[in-house]
Amino acid sequence: GGKMYGYSGSITLEECLDSFAKEEKIPEAYCSKCQEFRIQTKRMSLWRFPPFVIIHLKRFQFTQHMRRKLRDLVVFPIEGLDLSRIVAPSSTNHEHPSNGDKSSKSSEKSTSESDSSDAIGDYNGGNLHPLSKNNCGRSESIYDLYGVVHHQGALSGGHYVASLKSDLDNKWRLFNDAQIYELLSRDVVDPSAYILFYMRRDAKDAKLEDFWDTREREGKGMTEEEVEKMMKQRDRCVIS
């Protein structure tokens, strides 16, 4: 576990991710096609690597008989978190359709590109733009930590503080209400860590316009219908 980072009696974030993405068997799942209960499997994985990843550690346990705060030390990397361990494999059939599907796939692609063009106009965006043709999101899998939310206290009451890394001097600082302290990077890893904020390494120097169309528009901007249409067309990376 945590011995690989120099910590004993702990678990690593990588072990947590492996457990999260582990295939699970569902003994009695109803199949609507077969109309009977069958043994099925479920697995959580990433299709694309999002520019930013927020990892929420389970610190509070609620059961029928007890409630408690979990104080286990989860050792997480400050730099170099590799999420390729939980990425889904590429689908060969999807990337290379059969001859019989070429016409339908071409039609669907044409419609999708037309709708995307209507949504973003003549804006092509950077490689990190959600609708960019170059934004495959499957090339860079390395992430660096830039922020941590800590929960100090017990289940009945506590206090939240934050550790943040400055992009100006690369120093870590602890923000506790009006008080700010400098701290070493190794001190960020402790049992009070609650929410972890990671940035994909190739997004470090990105600007807002690399993600979204920030150009000024005349009038009142997009209507609710246009926003809803754009959101439906986006490829989302969501884990729940």
PyRosetta script that sets phi, psi and omega in degrees:
from pyrosetta import init, pose_from_sequence

init()
pose = pose_from_sequence("GGKMYGYSGSITLEECLDSFAKEEKIPEAYCSKCQEFRIQTKRMSLWRFPPFVIIHLKRFQFTQHMRRKLRDLVVFPIEGLDLSRIVAPSSTNHEHPSNGDKSSKSSEKSTSESDSSDAIGDYNGGNLHPLSKNNCGRSESIYDLYGVVHHQGALSGGHYVASLKSDLDNKWRLFNDAQIYELLSRDVVDPSAYILFYMRRDAKDAKLEDFWDTREREGKGMTEEEVEKMMKQRDRCVIS")
pose.set_psi(1, -115.5)
pose.set_omega(1, -175.2)
pose.set_phi(2, -72.2)
pose.set_psi(2, -5.8)
pose.set_omega(2, -179.5)
pose.set_phi(3, -62.7)
pose.set_psi(3, -27.1)
pose.set_omega(3, -179.9)
pose.set_phi(4, -64.8)
pose.set_psi(4, -21.9)
pose.set_omega(4, 177.4)
pose.set_phi(5, -104.3)
pose.set_psi(5, 4.9)
pose.set_omega(5, -179.2)
pose.set_phi(6, 91.5)
pose.set_psi(6, 11.6)
pose.set_omega(6, 178.2)
pose.set_phi(7, -113.4)
pose.set_psi(7, 136.4)
pose.set_omega(7, 176.9)
pose.set_phi(8, -107.9)
pose.set_psi(8, 155.8)
pose.set_omega(8, 179.0)
pose.set_phi(9, 65.2)
pose.set_psi(9, 36.1)
pose.set_omega(9, -177.8)
pose.set_phi(10, -142.1)
pose.set_psi(10, 175.1)
pose.set_omega(10, 175.0)
pose.set_phi(11, -121.3)
pose.set_psi(11, 160.4)
pose.set_omega(11, -178.8)
pose.set_phi(12, -102.8)
pose.set_psi(12, 158.4)
pose.set_omega(12, 176.4)
pose.set_phi(13, -62.7)
pose.set_psi(13, -35.9)
pose.set_omega(13, 178.1)
pose.set_phi(14, -60.8)
pose.set_psi(14, -38.9)
pose.set_omega(14, 177.0)
pose.set_phi(15, -65.0)
pose.set_psi(15, -37.5)
pose.set_omega(15, 177.2)
pose.set_phi(16, -64.8)
pose.set_psi(16, -42.2)
pose.set_omega(16, 179.4)
pose.set_phi(17, -65.4)
pose.set_psi(17, -40.3)
pose.set_omega(17, 177.9)
pose.set_phi(18, -62.4)
pose.set_psi(18, -40.5)
pose.set_omega(18, 178.6)
pose.set_phi(19, -67.8)
pose.set_psi(19, -38.4)
pose.set_omega(19, 179.2)
pose.set_phi(20, -63.9)
pose.set_psi(20, -38.1)
pose.set_omega(20, -176.1)
pose.set_phi(21, -93.6)
pose.set_psi(21, 3.4)
pose.set_omega(21, -178.0)
pose.set_phi(22, -67.7)
pose.set_psi(22, 140.5)
pose.set_omega(22, -179.7)
pose.set_phi(23, -68.1)
pose.set_psi(23, 133.5)
pose.set_omega(23, -179.7)
pose.set_phi(24, -115.4)
pose.set_psi(24, 142.6)
pose.set_omega(24, 176.1)
pose.set_phi(25, -95.9)
pose.set_psi(25, 133.4)
pose.set_omega(25, 176.1)
pose.set_phi(26, -107.0)
pose.set_psi(26, 105.5)
pose.set_omega(26, -170.9)
pose.set_phi(27, -63.5)
pose.set_psi(27, -39.5)
pose.set_omega(27, -177.8)
pose.set_phi(28, -131.3)
pose.set_psi(28, 85.2)
pose.set_omega(28, 177.1)
pose.set_phi(29, -110.5)
pose.set_psi(29, 131.1)
pose.set_omega(29, -176.6)
pose.set_phi(30, -79.3)
pose.set_psi(30, 127.3)
pose.set_omega(30, 177.6)
pose.set_phi(31, -100.1)
pose.set_psi(31, 117.3)
pose.set_omega(31, -177.9)
pose.set_phi(32, -68.2)
pose.set_psi(32, -25.3)
pose.set_omega(32, 179.8)
pose.set_phi(33, -77.0)
pose.set_psi(33, -46.1)
pose.set_omega(33, 179.1)
pose.set_phi(34, -81.9)
pose.set_psi(34, -18.7)
pose.set_omega(34, -177.9)
pose.set_phi(35, 57.6)
pose.set_psi(35, 44.6)
pose.set_omega(35, 176.0)
pose.set_phi(36, -158.4)
pose.set_psi(36, 167.1)
pose.set_omega(36, 179.1)
pose.set_phi(37, -84.0)
pose.set_psi(37, 133.0)
pose.set_omega(37, -179.0)
pose.set_phi(38, -137.0)
pose.set_psi(38, 159.8)
pose.set_omega(38, 176.0)
pose.set_phi(39, -79.8)
pose.set_psi(39, 123.2)
pose.set_omega(39, -179.5)
pose.set_phi(40, -127.4)
pose.set_psi(40, 169.2)
pose.set_omega(40, 179.2)
pose.set_phi(41, -124.4)
pose.set_psi(41, 153.9)
pose.set_omega(41, 179.6)
pose.set_phi(42, -136.4)
pose.set_psi(42, 138.9)
pose.set_omega(42, 178.8)
pose.set_phi(43, -145.8)
pose.set_psi(43, 137.0)
pose.set_omega(43, 178.5)
pose.set_phi(44, -99.8)
pose.set_psi(44, 132.7)
pose.set_omega(44, 178.3)
pose.set_phi(45, -154.7)
pose.set_psi(45, 167.3)
pose.set_omega(45, 177.7)
pose.set_phi(46, -96.5)
pose.set_psi(46, 138.8)
pose.set_omega(46, 172.0)
pose.set_phi(47, -93.9)
pose.set_psi(47, -40.2)
pose.set_omega(47, 176.5)
pose.set_phi(48, -126.6)
pose.set_psi(48, 152.1)
pose.set_omega(48, 176.0)
pose.set_phi(49, -89.9)
pose.set_psi(49, 110.4)
pose.set_omega(49, -179.4)
pose.set_phi(50, -69.9)
pose.set_psi(50, 154.8)
pose.set_omega(50, 179.0)
pose.set_phi(51, -59.1)
pose.set_psi(51, -35.1)
pose.set_omega(51, 179.9)
pose.set_phi(52, -128.4)
pose.set_psi(52, 143.1)
pose.set_omega(52, 179.2)
pose.set_phi(53, -128.5)
pose.set_psi(53, 129.2)
pose.set_omega(53, 175.7)
pose.set_phi(54, -113.8)
pose.set_psi(54, 119.1)
pose.set_omega(54, -177.0)
pose.set_phi(55, -110.0)
pose.set_psi(55, 120.2)
pose.set_omega(55, -177.1)
pose.set_phi(56, -101.8)
pose.set_psi(56, 110.0)
pose.set_omega(56, 179.3)
pose.set_phi(57, -79.5)
pose.set_psi(57, 140.3)
pose.set_omega(57, 179.5)
pose.set_phi(58, -78.5)
pose.set_psi(58, 105.4)
pose.set_omega(58, -178.3)
pose.set_phi(59, -106.5)
pose.set_psi(59, -8.4)
pose.set_omega(59, -176.8)
pose.set_phi(60, -127.3)
pose.set_psi(60, 128.2)
pose.set_omega(60, -177.4)
pose.set_phi(61, -115.2)
pose.set_psi(61, 130.0)
pose.set_omega(61, 179.2)
pose.set_phi(62, -125.4)
pose.set_psi(62, 120.6)
pose.set_omega(62, 175.7)
pose.set_phi(63, -125.7)
pose.set_psi(63, -178.6)
pose.set_omega(63, -179.5)
pose.set_phi(64, -67.2)
pose.set_psi(64, -25.8)
pose.set_omega(64, -173.9)
pose.set_phi(65, -112.0)
pose.set_psi(65, -13.6)
pose.set_omega(65, -175.1)
pose.set_phi(66, -154.2)
pose.set_psi(66, 160.9)
pose.set_omega(66, 172.6)
pose.set_phi(67, -137.7)
pose.set_psi(67, 134.0)
pose.set_omega(67, -177.5)
pose.set_phi(68, -157.6)
pose.set_psi(68, 162.2)
pose.set_omega(68, 173.1)
pose.set_phi(69, -95.4)
pose.set_psi(69, 134.8)
pose.set_omega(69, 179.3)
pose.set_phi(70, -89.0)
pose.set_psi(70, 123.2)
pose.set_omega(70, -176.3)
pose.set_phi(71, -110.6)
pose.set_psi(71, 20.1)
pose.set_omega(71, 179.6)
pose.set_phi(72, -64.3)
pose.set_psi(72, 140.3)
pose.set_omega(72, 177.3)
pose.set_phi(73, -80.5)
pose.set_psi(73, 115.4)
pose.set_omega(73, 174.0)
pose.set_phi(74, -101.1)
pose.set_psi(74, 113.4)
pose.set_omega(74, -177.3)
pose.set_phi(75, -86.5)
pose.set_psi(75, 118.7)
pose.set_omega(75, -177.7)
pose.set_phi(76, -120.6)
pose.set_psi(76, 146.1)
pose.set_omega(76, -178.7)
pose.set_phi(77, -74.4)
pose.set_psi(77, 138.2)
pose.set_omega(77, 174.2)
pose.set_phi(78, -73.8)
pose.set_psi(78, -38.2)
pose.set_omega(78, 178.2)
pose.set_phi(79, -133.6)
pose.set_psi(79, 145.9)
pose.set_omega(79, 170.8)
pose.set_phi(80, 83.3)
pose.set_psi(80, 31.3)
pose.set_omega(80, 173.0)
pose.set_phi(81, -70.3)
pose.set_psi(81, 121.6)
pose.set_omega(81, -176.9)
pose.set_phi(82, -104.4)
pose.set_psi(82, 113.2)
pose.set_omega(82, -179.2)
pose.set_phi(83, -93.3)
pose.set_psi(83, 6.7)
pose.set_omega(83, 178.5)
pose.set_phi(84, -64.9)
pose.set_psi(84, -17.5)
pose.set_omega(84, -179.3)
pose.set_phi(85, -67.9)
pose.set_psi(85, -20.9)
pose.set_omega(85, -177.9)
pose.set_phi(86, -120.2)
pose.set_psi(86, 19.2)
pose.set_omega(86, 179.7)
pose.set_phi(87, -85.3)
pose.set_psi(87, 144.7)
pose.set_omega(87, 178.8)
pose.set_phi(88, -76.2)
pose.set_psi(88, 144.2)
pose.set_omega(88, 177.9)
pose.set_phi(89, -66.9)
pose.set_psi(89, 151.3)
pose.set_omega(89, 178.1)
pose.set_phi(90, -66.8)
pose.set_psi(90, 144.9)
pose.set_omega(90, 178.6)
pose.set_phi(91, -91.3)
pose.set_psi(91, 113.4)
pose.set_omega(91, -179.2)
pose.set_phi(92, -65.4)
pose.set_psi(92, -39.1)
pose.set_omega(92, -178.3)
pose.set_phi(93, -66.4)
pose.set_psi(93, -32.0)
pose.set_omega(93, -179.5)
pose.set_phi(94, -74.5)
pose.set_psi(94, -36.2)
pose.set_omega(94, -176.7)
pose.set_phi(95, -79.6)
pose.set_psi(95, -26.7)
pose.set_omega(95, -178.7)
pose.set_phi(96, -129.6)
pose.set_psi(96, 79.6)
pose.set_omega(96, -176.6)
pose.set_phi(97, -66.2)
pose.set_psi(97, 155.4)
pose.set_omega(97, 178.3)
pose.set_phi(98, -72.0)
pose.set_psi(98, 167.3)
pose.set_omega(98, -177.4)
pose.set_phi(99, -60.7)
pose.set_psi(99, -35.8)
pose.set_omega(99, -178.3)
pose.set_phi(100, -67.8)
pose.set_psi(100, -20.9)
pose.set_omega(100, -177.6)
pose.set_phi(101, -99.4)
pose.set_psi(101, -2.6)
pose.set_omega(101, -173.1)
pose.set_phi(102, -62.2)
pose.set_psi(102, -43.1)
pose.set_omega(102, -176.4)
pose.set_phi(103, -66.3)
pose.set_psi(103, -43.5)
pose.set_omega(103, -179.3)
pose.set_phi(104, -68.7)
pose.set_psi(104, -40.0)
pose.set_omega(104, 178.9)
pose.set_phi(105, -64.1)
pose.set_psi(105, -39.7)
pose.set_omega(105, 179.6)
pose.set_phi(106, -64.2)
pose.set_psi(106, -40.3)
pose.set_omega(106, 179.4)
pose.set_phi(107, -65.4)
pose.set_psi(107, -42.8)
pose.set_omega(107, 179.9)
pose.set_phi(108, -64.6)
pose.set_psi(108, -39.8)
pose.set_omega(108, 180.0)
pose.set_phi(109, -64.7)
pose.set_psi(109, -42.2)
pose.set_omega(109, -179.8)
pose.set_phi(110, -63.0)
pose.set_psi(110, -42.4)
pose.set_omega(110, 179.5)
pose.set_phi(111, -65.4)
pose.set_psi(111, -41.6)
pose.set_omega(111, -179.4)
pose.set_phi(112, -64.0)
pose.set_psi(112, -43.0)
pose.set_omega(112, -179.7)
pose.set_phi(113, -66.7)
pose.set_psi(113, -35.9)
pose.set_omega(113, 178.9)
pose.set_phi(114, -65.8)
pose.set_psi(114, -44.2)
pose.set_omega(114, 179.3)
pose.set_phi(115, -64.4)
pose.set_psi(115, -39.9)
pose.set_omega(115, 179.5)
pose.set_phi(116, -64.3)
pose.set_psi(116, -37.9)
pose.set_omega(116, 179.5)
pose.set_phi(117, -64.9)
pose.set_psi(117, -38.5)
pose.set_omega(117, 178.3)
pose.set_phi(118, -66.1)
pose.set_psi(118, -32.7)
pose.set_omega(118, -175.5)
pose.set_phi(119, -75.2)
pose.set_psi(119, -34.5)
pose.set_omega(119, -174.2)
pose.set_phi(120, -116.4)
pose.set_psi(120, 3.5)
pose.set_omega(120, 178.3)
pose.set_phi(121, 64.2)
pose.set_psi(121, -135.5)
pose.set_omega(121, -179.2)
pose.set_phi(122, -93.9)
pose.set_psi(122, 15.0)
pose.set_omega(122, -179.7)
pose.set_phi(123, -86.5)
pose.set_psi(123, 119.7)
pose.set_omega(123, -179.8)
pose.set_phi(124, -92.2)
pose.set_psi(124, -24.1)
pose.set_omega(124, 176.9)
pose.set_phi(125, 72.6)
pose.set_psi(125, 171.2)
pose.set_omega(125, 174.8)
pose.set_phi(126, -83.5)
pose.set_psi(126, -176.5)
pose.set_omega(126, -178.6)
pose.set_phi(127, -68.2)
pose.set_psi(127, -13.7)
pose.set_omega(127, -179.9)
pose.set_phi(128, -97.2)
pose.set_psi(128, -2.6)
pose.set_omega(128, 179.4)
pose.set_phi(129, -67.3)
pose.set_psi(129, 135.1)
pose.set_omega(129, -176.5)
pose.set_phi(130, -56.5)
pose.set_psi(130, -29.9)
pose.set_omega(130, -177.6)
pose.set_phi(131, -103.9)
pose.set_psi(131, 7.8)
pose.set_omega(131, -179.9)
pose.set_phi(132, -69.7)
pose.set_psi(132, 139.0)
pose.set_omega(132, 178.2)
pose.set_phi(133, -66.7)
pose.set_psi(133, -22.8)
pose.set_omega(133, -179.2)
pose.set_phi(134, -89.9)
pose.set_psi(134, -2.3)
pose.set_omega(134, -176.2)
pose.set_phi(135, -92.1)
pose.set_psi(135, 78.4)
pose.set_omega(135, 178.2)
pose.set_phi(136, -81.1)
pose.set_psi(136, -30.4)
pose.set_omega(136, 177.0)
pose.set_phi(137, 69.4)
pose.set_psi(137, 17.5)
pose.set_omega(137, -178.1)
pose.set_phi(138, -123.0)
pose.set_psi(138, 13.8)
pose.set_omega(138, -177.2)
pose.set_phi(139, -100.3)
pose.set_psi(139, -47.7)
pose.set_omega(139, -177.2)
pose.set_phi(140, -100.7)
pose.set_psi(140, 122.0)
pose.set_omega(140, -176.5)
pose.set_phi(141, -119.3)
pose.set_psi(141, 4.4)
pose.set_omega(141, -176.0)
pose.set_phi(142, -96.1)
pose.set_psi(142, 133.1)
pose.set_omega(142, -177.1)
pose.set_phi(143, -125.9)
pose.set_psi(143, 149.5)
pose.set_omega(143, 176.6)
pose.set_phi(144, -121.5)
pose.set_psi(144, 142.1)
pose.set_omega(144, -178.8)
pose.set_phi(145, -76.6)
pose.set_psi(145, 138.6)
pose.set_omega(145, 175.8)
pose.set_phi(146, -131.6)
pose.set_psi(146, -5.0)
pose.set_omega(146, 179.6)
pose.set_phi(147, -165.7)
pose.set_psi(147, 149.2)
pose.set_omega(147, 178.1)
pose.set_phi(148, -141.6)
pose.set_psi(148, 134.6)
pose.set_omega(148, 170.8)
pose.set_phi(149, -100.2)
pose.set_psi(149, 128.4)
pose.set_omega(149, -179.3)
pose.set_phi(150, -109.7)
pose.set_psi(150, 141.8)
pose.set_omega(150, 172.4)
pose.set_phi(151, -110.9)
pose.set_psi(151, 116.3)
pose.set_omega(151, 179.7)
pose.set_phi(152, -106.9)
pose.set_psi(152, 130.2)
pose.set_omega(152, 179.9)
pose.set_phi(153, 125.0)
pose.set_psi(153, -158.8)
pose.set_omega(153, -175.6)
pose.set_phi(154, -115.0)
pose.set_psi(154, -171.4)
pose.set_omega(154, -179.1)
pose.set_phi(155, -68.6)
pose.set_psi(155, -38.8)
pose.set_omega(155, -176.3)
pose.set_phi(156, -74.5)
pose.set_psi(156, -22.4)
pose.set_omega(156, -179.3)
pose.set_phi(157, -170.7)
pose.set_psi(157, 148.9)
pose.set_omega(157, -178.6)
pose.set_phi(158, -167.8)
pose.set_psi(158, -170.4)
pose.set_omega(158, -175.7)
pose.set_phi(159, -142.5)
pose.set_psi(159, 139.6)
pose.set_omega(159, -179.8)
pose.set_phi(160, -103.8)
pose.set_psi(160, 133.7)
pose.set_omega(160, 172.6)
pose.set_phi(161, -131.1)
pose.set_psi(161, 168.2)
pose.set_omega(161, -177.0)
pose.set_phi(162, -135.0)
pose.set_psi(162, 140.1)
pose.set_omega(162, 171.8)
pose.set_phi(163, -108.2)
pose.set_psi(163, 127.3)
pose.set_omega(163, -177.0)
pose.set_phi(164, -131.0)
pose.set_psi(164, 143.8)
pose.set_omega(164, 176.8)
pose.set_phi(165, -100.4)
pose.set_psi(165, 125.9)
pose.set_omega(165, -179.5)
pose.set_phi(166, -77.7)
pose.set_psi(166, 136.0)
pose.set_omega(166, 176.1)
pose.set_phi(167, -85.1)
pose.set_psi(167, 1.0)
pose.set_omega(167, 178.4)
pose.set_phi(168, -91.5)
pose.set_psi(168, -45.6)
pose.set_omega(168, -179.0)
pose.set_phi(169, -121.6)
pose.set_psi(169, 2.1)
pose.set_omega(169, 178.5)
pose.set_phi(170, 61.0)
pose.set_psi(170, 24.2)
pose.set_omega(170, 177.6)
pose.set_phi(171, -98.7)
pose.set_psi(171, 147.7)
pose.set_omega(171, 176.5)
pose.set_phi(172, -90.9)
pose.set_psi(172, 141.1)
pose.set_omega(172, 178.5)
pose.set_phi(173, -136.7)
pose.set_psi(173, 145.1)
pose.set_omega(173, 177.4)
pose.set_phi(174, -100.4)
pose.set_psi(174, 125.0)
pose.set_omega(174, -179.3)
pose.set_phi(175, -106.6)
pose.set_psi(175, 111.5)
pose.set_omega(175, -179.8)
pose.set_phi(176, -123.3)
pose.set_psi(176, 91.8)
pose.set_omega(176, -173.8)
pose.set_phi(177, 55.5)
pose.set_psi(177, -120.1)
pose.set_omega(177, -177.4)
pose.set_phi(178, -86.5)
pose.set_psi(178, -3.5)
pose.set_omega(178, -177.3)
pose.set_phi(179, -100.0)
pose.set_psi(179, 137.9)
pose.set_omega(179, -179.6)
pose.set_phi(180, -129.9)
pose.set_psi(180, 130.1)
pose.set_omega(180, -179.2)
pose.set_phi(181, -127.9)
pose.set_psi(181, 146.1)
pose.set_omega(181, 170.2)
pose.set_phi(182, -81.7)
pose.set_psi(182, 145.3)
pose.set_omega(182, 177.9)
pose.set_phi(183, -146.5)
pose.set_psi(183, 159.6)
pose.set_omega(183, 178.6)
pose.set_phi(184, -78.1)
pose.set_psi(184, 153.3)
pose.set_omega(184, -177.3)
pose.set_phi(185, -61.2)
pose.set_psi(185, -33.8)
pose.set_omega(185, -178.6)
pose.set_phi(186, -68.4)
pose.set_psi(186, -22.2)
pose.set_omega(186, -179.9)
pose.set_phi(187, -79.4)
pose.set_psi(187, -9.8)
pose.set_omega(187, 177.4)
pose.set_phi(188, -70.5)
pose.set_psi(188, -31.3)
pose.set_omega(188, -178.8)
pose.set_phi(189, -84.2)
pose.set_psi(189, 105.6)
pose.set_omega(189, 177.9)
pose.set_phi(190, -151.8)
pose.set_psi(190, 170.3)
pose.set_omega(190, -176.0)
pose.set_phi(191, -66.2)
pose.set_psi(191, -10.6)
pose.set_omega(191, -179.7)
pose.set_phi(192, -87.9)
pose.set_psi(192, -5.5)
pose.set_omega(192, -179.3)
pose.set_phi(193, -60.7)
pose.set_psi(193, 129.2)
pose.set_omega(193, -172.0)
pose.set_phi(194, -120.9)
pose.set_psi(194, -47.9)
pose.set_omega(194, -179.9)
pose.set_phi(195, -130.1)
pose.set_psi(195, 129.4)
pose.set_omega(195, -177.1)
pose.set_phi(196, -110.5)
pose.set_psi(196, 137.7)
pose.set_omega(196, -179.4)
pose.set_phi(197, -117.5)
pose.set_psi(197, 117.5)
pose.set_omega(197, -178.9)
pose.set_phi(198, -118.1)
pose.set_psi(198, 146.1)
pose.set_omega(198, 176.3)
pose.set_phi(199, -118.5)
pose.set_psi(199, 133.4)
pose.set_omega(199, 176.3)
pose.set_phi(200, -63.7)
pose.set_psi(200, 137.6)
pose.set_omega(200, -169.0)
pose.set_phi(201, -60.2)
pose.set_psi(201, -35.6)
pose.set_omega(201, -178.0)
pose.set_phi(202, -78.3)
pose.set_psi(202, -3.7)
pose.set_omega(202, 178.8)
pose.set_phi(203, -100.1)
pose.set_psi(203, 5.0)
pose.set_omega(203, -174.3)
pose.set_phi(204, -60.2)
pose.set_psi(204, -43.9)
pose.set_omega(204, -176.4)
pose.set_phi(205, -99.7)
pose.set_psi(205, 15.7)
pose.set_omega(205, -178.2)
pose.set_phi(206, -73.1)
pose.set_psi(206, 153.9)
pose.set_omega(206, 176.3)
pose.set_phi(207, -109.9)
pose.set_psi(207, 168.2)
pose.set_omega(207, -176.6)
pose.set_phi(208, -59.4)
pose.set_psi(208, -37.5)
pose.set_omega(208, -178.7)
pose.set_phi(209, -69.8)
pose.set_psi(209, -12.3)
pose.set_omega(209, 174.3)
pose.set_phi(210, -74.3)
pose.set_psi(210, -18.2)
pose.set_omega(210, -179.7)
pose.set_phi(211, -104.5)
pose.set_psi(211, -40.3)
pose.set_omega(211, -173.2)
pose.set_phi(212, -135.3)
pose.set_psi(212, 160.1)
pose.set_omega(212, 176.0)
pose.set_phi(213, -79.5)
pose.set_psi(213, 107.6)
pose.set_omega(213, -176.0)
pose.set_phi(214, -102.0)
pose.set_psi(214, 10.2)
pose.set_omega(214, -178.9)
pose.set_phi(215, -67.5)
pose.set_psi(215, 146.5)
pose.set_omega(215, 178.0)
pose.set_phi(216, -72.0)
pose.set_psi(216, 142.4)
pose.set_omega(216, -180.0)
pose.set_phi(217, -122.6)
pose.set_psi(217, 147.3)
pose.set_omega(217, 175.9)
pose.set_phi(218, -81.3)
pose.set_psi(218, 151.3)
pose.set_omega(218, 178.4)
pose.set_phi(219, 89.1)
pose.set_psi(219, -152.9)
pose.set_omega(219, -174.1)
pose.set_phi(220, -96.7)
pose.set_psi(220, 4.5)
pose.set_omega(220, 179.2)
pose.set_phi(221, 86.6)
pose.set_psi(221, -158.3)
pose.set_omega(221, -176.2)
pose.set_phi(222, -78.4)
pose.set_psi(222, 144.7)
pose.set_omega(222, 176.0)
pose.set_phi(223, -81.1)
pose.set_psi(223, 167.3)
pose.set_omega(223, 178.8)
pose.set_phi(224, -62.1)
pose.set_psi(224, -35.3)
pose.set_omega(224, 178.7)
pose.set_phi(225, -66.0)
pose.set_psi(225, -38.8)
pose.set_omega(225, 178.7)
pose.set_phi(226, -68.5)
pose.set_psi(226, -38.9)
pose.set_omega(226, 177.8)
pose.set_phi(227, -65.0)
pose.set_psi(227, -44.2)
pose.set_omega(227, 179.7)
pose.set_phi(228, -62.6)
pose.set_psi(228, -40.0)
pose.set_omega(228, 178.8)
pose.set_phi(229, -64.7)
pose.set_psi(229, -41.7)
pose.set_omega(229, -179.9)
pose.set_phi(230, -65.7)
pose.set_psi(230, -40.8)
pose.set_omega(230, -178.5)
pose.set_phi(231, -66.9)
pose.set_psi(231, -34.4)
pose.set_omega(231, 178.8)
pose.set_phi(232, -68.7)
pose.set_psi(232, -27.5)
pose.set_omega(232, -177.8)
pose.set_phi(233, -83.7)
pose.set_psi(233, -15.1)
pose.set_omega(233, -176.8)
pose.set_phi(234, -73.0)
pose.set_psi(234, 145.8)
pose.set_omega(234, 169.2)
pose.set_phi(235, -86.2)
pose.set_psi(235, 124.0)
pose.set_omega(235, -175.0)
pose.set_phi(236, -108.2)
pose.set_psi(236, 148.3)
pose.set_omega(236, 173.7)
pose.set_phi(237, -114.9)
pose.set_psi(237, 99.3)
pose.set_omega(237, -174.3)
pose.set_phi(238, -129.3)
pose.set_psi(238, 132.1)
pose.set_omega(238, 172.8)
pose.set_phi(239, -121.8)
pose.set_psi(239, 129.7)
pose.set_omega(239, 178.6)
pose.set_phi(240, -129.7)
pose.dump_pdb("model.pdb")
